[in-house]
Amino acid sequence: MGIKKIQIIIYAIILNTLLILNANAQSENECFEKVSRGIFKFNQGFDNVILEPVAKVYNKLPEPIRNGTGNFTSNIATLLSIPNHLLQGEIRLAGHATGSFLVNSTVGILGLGNPAAALGLENQKEDLGQTLGSYGLEGGCYFVLPILGPTTLRDSFGMVVDNNYLDAFARITWHEKEIKNLSGSKIDYVGVKAATAVDFRGDNMTNFESLEKNSIDLYAATKSLYLQDRSKKIKNKSSSDDDAWSDLDK
């Protein structure tokens, strides 16, 4: 039996376990809270020492460079949204996402520009966690991952499957040795993910400061905002202007 078949069987077993565990679960369930709070503090330290200083330097770059970086990383993310739109039966949005990627990758010069937006092509970000949520699968156990931040059992499972099977960019770069006639490297993958994080952090410098200043318990506030945001994305609801997490998520 090949390695790929074994992986698929393992993922199927994990998904089946998720369905069983989530039969009576609520998305706000807390697991390993003490460990998660420790990891959360580690992530804060990483942000204070590395991410925030880099983001401050990034914010001093000319606006066209920052806009181009944001457009480029968003365009790459579209490659993951397309298969998840299809899995959700959203044919129209899958068509829009495909058109957006093709237009921005060509006319927009490798995604540095966003002419697709002017054409009315929607580029709604989707991942497998949202897809599973649209099927009725609750988030289940909430916990925090090093560097990656808050997640749930459903979303972390979705992230693993996304990166191994559904994300074309990850397949071409991170798994480049498994694909013939396509070039890429793990450095490309890590570079794009790092650029995405820096662009996000730079855009939300004031919002992060406000959240830290006004939260009695920053861990609990972050958890609440994350779960609200995921719920809205699963239901494809627009975030209101007074939704703090909507300010932290593009």
JOURNOR-V801161 format. One record per run of one state. SS is the DSSP state (~ for helix, > for strand, _ for the rest). FROM is the first residue (numbers start at 1). TO is the last residue. If there is no record, write none. Layout:
SS/FROM/TO  SS/FROM/TO
//
This chain:
_/1/2  ~/3/21  _/22/29  >/30/30  _/31/32  ~/33/59  _/60/62  ~/63/87  _/88/90  ~/91/106  _/107/114  ~/115/118  _/119/127  ~/128/134  _/135/141  >/142/145  _/146/148  >/149/152  ~/153/166  _/167/167  ~/168/173  _/174/175  ~/176/178  _/179/185  ~/186/203  _/204/204  ~/205/214  _/215/217  ~/218/234  _/235/243  ~/244/247  _/248/250
//
